Amino acid sequence: MRCNYCRKRSGLLRRVCPACAKVVAIVERSGGEIGIASLVDLFIAEGLEREQVEIVLDAQVGAAPTIRDRLTSNLTNALMQGLGMPGRQTPDDVRRVREALERGGGTEPRGGEPQPRLSRAQF
């Protein structure tokens, strides 16, 4: 069988190869409760390579949002709640925005005027 994430051989009955399973296990253990820097430290401690982690985080398995989409929504919600706003960003919301940006579309509402983009100097 092929791994659901990296598409390399995973074994006779396995759907996930050992390297990808490590990445998924680390993310699931963290439960979205630790920051990105701490998560990177855990990946390094396990001896995982950046490329392997990137493949797993960005893998589209079925119609579900990617692991990176889940992490982004958790981070966004934590930030918003820290600022006193309700955090309601779902992984599906992040996926829709990501896919719109990949298609070259914006995130403006239908019929809305696109906002002018700021250059780094203006930001």
CYANA upper distance limits for C-alpha pairs under 8 A (distance plus 0.5 A):
  1 MET  CA      9 ARG  CA      6.41
  1 MET  CA     10 SER  CA      6.29
  1 MET  CA     11 GLY  CA      6.25
  1 MET  CA     12 LEU  CA      6.18
  1 MET  CA     13 LEU  CA      7.03
  1 MET  CA     14 ARG  CA      7.14
  1 MET  CA     15 ARG  CA      7.02
  2 ARG  CA      7 ARG  CA      5.58
  2 ARG  CA      8 LYS  CA      5.85
  2 ARG  CA      9 ARG  CA      5.06
  2 ARG  CA     10 SER  CA      5.79
  2 ARG  CA     11 GLY  CA      7.94
  2 ARG  CA     14 ARG  CA      8.49
  2 ARG  CA     15 ARG  CA      6.92
  2 ARG  CA     16 VAL  CA      7.95
  2 ARG  CA     17 CYS  CA      8.49
  3 CYS  CA      7 ARG  CA      5.10
  3 CYS  CA      8 LYS  CA      5.99
  3 CYS  CA      9 ARG  CA      6.51
  3 CYS  CA     10 SER  CA      5.58
  3 CYS  CA     14 ARG  CA      7.99
  3 CYS  CA     15 ARG  CA      5.60
  3 CYS  CA     16 VAL  CA      4.91
  3 CYS  CA     17 CYS  CA      5.96
  4 ASN  CA     15 ARG  CA      6.38
  4 ASN  CA     16 VAL  CA      6.21
  4 ASN  CA     59 ALA  CA      8.49
  4 ASN  CA     61 VAL  CA      7.03
  5 TYR  CA     16 VAL  CA      7.44
  5 TYR  CA     20 CYS  CA      7.30
  5 TYR  CA     55 ILE  CA      7.34
  5 TYR  CA     56 VAL  CA      5.90
  5 TYR  CA     59 ALA  CA      5.82
  5 TYR  CA     60 GLN  CA      7.99
  5 TYR  CA     61 VAL  CA      7.59
  6 CYS  CA     20 CYS  CA      7.85
  6 CYS  CA     52 GLN  CA      8.37
  6 CYS  CA     55 ILE  CA      6.68
  6 CYS  CA     56 VAL  CA      7.18
  6 CYS  CA     59 ALA  CA      7.91
  8 LYS  CA     17 CYS  CA      8.01
  9 ARG  CA     17 CYS  CA      7.53
 10 SER  CA     14 ARG  CA      6.16
 10 SER  CA     15 ARG  CA      6.79
 10 SER  CA     16 VAL  CA      6.21
 10 SER  CA     17 CYS  CA      4.71
 10 SER  CA     18 PRO  CA      7.90
 11 GLY  CA     15 ARG  CA      8.23
 11 GLY  CA     17 CYS  CA      7.74
 16 VAL  CA     20 CYS  CA      6.81
 16 VAL  CA     21 ALA  CA      6.43
 17 CYS  CA     21 ALA  CA      6.52
 18 PRO  CA     22 LYS  CA      6.77
 19 ALA  CA     23 VAL  CA      7.23
 19 ALA  CA     48 LEU  CA      7.96
 19 ALA  CA     52 GLN  CA      7.99
 20 CYS  CA     24 VAL  CA      6.80
 20 CYS  CA     52 GLN  CA      7.70
 20 CYS  CA     53 VAL  CA      8.05
 20 CYS  CA     56 VAL  CA      6.72
 21 ALA  CA     25 ALA  CA      6.49
 22 LYS  CA     26 ILE  CA      6.68
 23 VAL  CA     27 VAL  CA      6.84
 23 VAL  CA     43 PHE  CA      7.67
 23 VAL  CA     48 LEU  CA      8.38
 23 VAL  CA     53 VAL  CA      6.86
 23 VAL  CA     56 VAL  CA      7.56
 24 VAL  CA     28 GLU  CA      6.59
 24 VAL  CA     56 VAL  CA      8.08
 25 ALA  CA     29 ARG  CA      6.46
 26 ILE  CA     30 SER  CA      6.71
 26 ILE  CA     39 LEU  CA      8.36
 26 ILE  CA     42 LEU  CA      7.75
 26 ILE  CA     43 PHE  CA      8.00
 27 VAL  CA     31 GLY  CA      6.99
 27 VAL  CA     32 GLY  CA      7.90
 27 VAL  CA     39 LEU  CA      8.07
 28 GLU  CA     32 GLY  CA      8.27
 30 SER  CA     34 ILE  CA      6.64
 30 SER  CA     39 LEU  CA      8.15
 32 GLY  CA     71 LEU  CA      7.04
 32 GLY  CA     74 ASN  CA      6.60
 32 GLY  CA     75 LEU  CA      8.25
 34 ILE  CA     38 SER  CA      6.72
 34 ILE  CA     39 LEU  CA      7.24
 35 GLY  CA     39 LEU  CA      6.80
 35 GLY  CA     75 LEU  CA      8.26
 36 ILE  CA     40 VAL  CA      6.69
 37 ALA  CA     41 ASP  CA      6.80
 38 SER  CA     42 LEU  CA      6.84
 39 LEU  CA     43 PHE  CA      6.90
 40 VAL  CA     44 ILE  CA      6.75
 41 ASP  CA     45 ALA  CA      6.60
 42 LEU  CA     46 GLU  CA      6.79
 43 PHE  CA     47 GLY  CA      6.98
 43 PHE  CA     48 LEU  CA      6.03
 43 PHE  CA     49 GLU  CA      8.37
 43 PHE  CA     53 VAL  CA      8.29
 44 ILE  CA     48 LEU  CA      6.30
 44 ILE  CA     49 GLU  CA      8.01
 48 LEU  CA     52 GLN  CA      7.33
 48 LEU  CA     53 VAL  CA      7.45
 49 GLU  CA     53 VAL  CA      6.94
 50 ARG  CA     54 GLU  CA      6.60
 51 GLU  CA     55 ILE  CA      6.71
 52 GLN  CA     56 VAL  CA      6.94
 53 VAL  CA     57 LEU  CA      6.62
 54 GLU  CA     58 ASP  CA      6.57
 55 ILE  CA     59 ALA  CA      6.38
 56 VAL  CA     67 ILE  CA      7.97
 57 LEU  CA     66 THR  CA      6.83
 57 LEU  CA     67 ILE  CA      5.41
 57 LEU  CA     68 ARG  CA      5.42
 58 ASP  CA     66 THR  CA      6.18
 58 ASP  CA     67 ILE  CA      7.15
 58 ASP  CA     68 ARG  CA      6.55
 59 ALA  CA     66 THR  CA      6.43
 59 ALA  CA     67 ILE  CA      8.06
 60 GLN  CA     64 ALA  CA      7.49
 60 GLN  CA     65 PRO  CA      7.33
 60 GLN  CA     66 THR  CA      5.99
 61 VAL  CA     65 PRO  CA      8.29
 61 VAL  CA     66 THR  CA      7.73
 64 ALA  CA     92 ASP  CA      8.35
 65 PRO  CA     69 ASP  CA      6.37
 65 PRO  CA     70 ARG  CA      7.45
 65 PRO  CA     91 PRO  CA      6.50
 65 PRO  CA     92 ASP  CA      6.44
 65 PRO  CA     95 ARG  CA      6.33
 66 THR  CA     70 ARG  CA      7.06
 66 THR  CA     91 PRO  CA      8.47
 66 THR  CA     95 ARG  CA      8.06
 67 ILE  CA     71 LEU  CA      6.75
 68 ARG  CA     72 THR  CA      6.48
 69 ASP  CA     73 SER  CA      6.68
 69 ASP  CA     91 PRO  CA      5.64
 69 ASP  CA     92 ASP  CA      8.07
 69 ASP  CA     94 VAL  CA      6.12
 69 ASP  CA     95 ARG  CA      6.49
 70 ARG  CA     74 ASN  CA      6.76
 70 ARG  CA     90 THR  CA      8.00
 70 ARG  CA     91 PRO  CA      5.24
 70 ARG  CA     94 VAL  CA      8.38
 71 LEU  CA     75 LEU  CA      6.65
 71 LEU  CA     91 PRO  CA      8.45
 72 THR  CA     76 THR  CA      6.51
 72 THR  CA     91 PRO  CA      7.98
 72 THR  CA     94 VAL  CA      7.69
 73 SER  CA     77 ASN  CA      6.53
 73 SER  CA     89 GLN  CA      5.90
 73 SER  CA     90 THR  CA      6.10
 73 SER  CA     91 PRO  CA      5.92
 73 SER  CA     94 VAL  CA      6.94
 74 ASN  CA     78 ALA  CA      6.65
 74 ASN  CA     89 GLN  CA      8.25
 75 LEU  CA     79 LEU  CA      6.65
 76 THR  CA     80 MET  CA      6.60
 76 THR  CA     87 GLY  CA      7.64
 76 THR  CA     89 GLN  CA      7.35
 77 ASN  CA     81 GLN  CA      6.51
 77 ASN  CA     86 PRO  CA      8.02
 77 ASN  CA     87 GLY  CA      4.59
 77 ASN  CA     88 ARG  CA      6.85
 77 ASN  CA     89 GLN  CA      6.61
 78 ALA  CA     82 GLY  CA      6.53
 78 ALA  CA     87 GLY  CA      7.37
 79 LEU  CA     83 LEU  CA      6.87
 79 LEU  CA     87 GLY  CA      8.37
 80 MET  CA     84 GLY  CA      6.93
 80 MET  CA     85 MET  CA      5.65
 80 MET  CA     86 PRO  CA      6.81
 80 MET  CA     87 GLY  CA      5.82
 81 GLN  CA     85 MET  CA      5.56
 81 GLN  CA     86 PRO  CA      6.13
 81 GLN  CA     87 GLY  CA      6.10
 89 GLN  CA     93 ASP  CA      6.66
 89 GLN  CA     94 VAL  CA      7.67
 90 THR  CA     94 VAL  CA      7.03
 91 PRO  CA     95 ARG  CA      6.68
 92 ASP  CA     96 ARG  CA      6.68
 93 ASP  CA     97 VAL  CA      6.86
 94 VAL  CA     98 ARG  CA      6.58
 95 ARG  CA     99 GLU  CA      6.51
 96 ARG  CA    100 ALA  CA      6.62
 97 VAL  CA    101 LEU  CA      6.71
 97 VAL  CA    107 THR  CA      6.98
 98 ARG  CA    102 GLU  CA      6.65
 99 GLU  CA    103 ARG  CA      6.71
100 ALA  CA    104 GLY  CA      6.91
100 ALA  CA    105 GLY  CA      5.62
100 ALA  CA    106 GLY  CA      6.84
100 ALA  CA    107 THR  CA      7.41
101 LEU  CA    105 GLY  CA      5.80
101 LEU  CA    106 GLY  CA      6.46
101 LEU  CA    107 THR  CA      7.91
106 GLY  CA    114 PRO  CA      7.92
108 GLU  CA    112 GLY  CA      6.32
108 GLU  CA    113 GLU  CA      7.56
108 GLU  CA    114 PRO  CA      6.61
108 GLU  CA    115 GLN  CA      8.40
118 LEU  CA    122 GLN  CA      6.26
118 LEU  CA    123 PHE  CA      6.66
119 SER  CA    123 PHE  CA      6.76
